[in-house]
Amino acid sequence: MAWFEVDIFNRCIEVDLHDYSRLTAIQVAREKIKEAYEHGFRYVRLIHGASNIRHKEDGGSIKFALRSMLNNGGLNNWAEEKGSKNHRLKDESMVLALRKNPKPVDGEWKEMPMGEY
């Protein structure tokens, strides 16, 4: 089941993208990254799975789509650039360092959509 957890002490949210199609997972990840930035958080951990998959041809479509978004600048509005030493790309997840938001907002977090699988 897909879920997210907010860690106010470390200014990080953790988002599990299991149970989503590639397209929905990318949309959810993008929305949660934007939302975390708006709240002034520093990190987003995206759990995508596919820890044993090293090559795009072998599967792991969510994993490689997220990496592609980072590498192509699709997250630059909220996340540090692709070469940032603050990002942590792991086999099963990625931790993205967010840009500093000069005017963070305080508010409720949006619910995630229901899982598709």
N, C-alpha and C positions, 0 to 999 in steps of 0.2 A: 504494500500500500504506500502510495506517495505521501510525503509529509514534510513539514518544515518546523524548525525549532529556533527560537530567538534566544541568544545569549547576550544579555545586556551588559554583563561585566566585561566580556572580551570584545564587545561591539561586533559580533559575528552572527550570521544566520547560517543554518545548515539546511540544505534542501535535498531530499531524496527524490530522484526522478524515476525510480522504478515504477512500473505499471502504466507508463505513458508511451505513446507512439513517439517516434523521433520528432515529428512536427510539434506535437503538444509539449514534449519535454523542452524543446528549444524555446517555445513561447513562454512557458512557465519559468524557465531559467532566466530569460531576458527580463521578464516582469519582476522577479524576485531580486535580481541584481539592481534594477532601477529603483525598486522600493527600498532596498537596503541603503543605497546611496542617498535617497531622499530623507531617510531617517538618520543619516549621519554615521552609519556603521562603517567599519573599516574592512571587513572581510565577508565573503560569501563562500561557503563550501558546498559544492555541487556533487552529489553522489550519483554517479552514472553507471556504475558497474563495469562489466567487461574487463575485469582485472587481468585475465589471462590472454587478452587479445592485443597483439602488438601491431597488426597491420589492418588497414581499413578494409581490405578485401576479405578479411576473415570475419567481419561483423563489427559490433560495437558502434553502430551508427550514431547513437547519442554522444558517446565519448568523442568521436572524431568530428562531429558537427559542432560541438562546444569548442573544441580546440581550433577549428577552422574559424569560428566567429571571433575568437580572441586574436588569432593570427591575422585576420583580414581587417581588423579594426572595428568590427561590428559592436564592440562593447566599450569603445573608447570614450563615450560620453560619461560613463560611470566608473569603469575600471582603469587601472594603470595600464600603460602600453604593454604590448606583448612581451617585450624583453625585460620587464621588471623583475628584479631579484626577489620581490615580495610575493610573487605568485608561487604556488606549489602544485605542480602537475604530477599526480600520482596515477598508478595503474587503475584504481577503482574510483577515483574522485579528483577534483581539482579545487584548490583554494585560490580565489581571486582577491587580490588587494584592490580596494576601491579608492578612487580619488577622494580627496577631502572636500566635503560639501560645506561651503561657507555659510549656508543658511539651512541647516537641517530642520525638519519638521518632526513634531511628536504626534503620534496618532496610532490608530489601529492598523494591524497588518491584515492584508486581504487573504481570504481563504484560497486554497488551491483547488483546482477542478478535480472532480472524481477521477479515479484511475480508469484506464480504458481496458485493462486486462484483468 
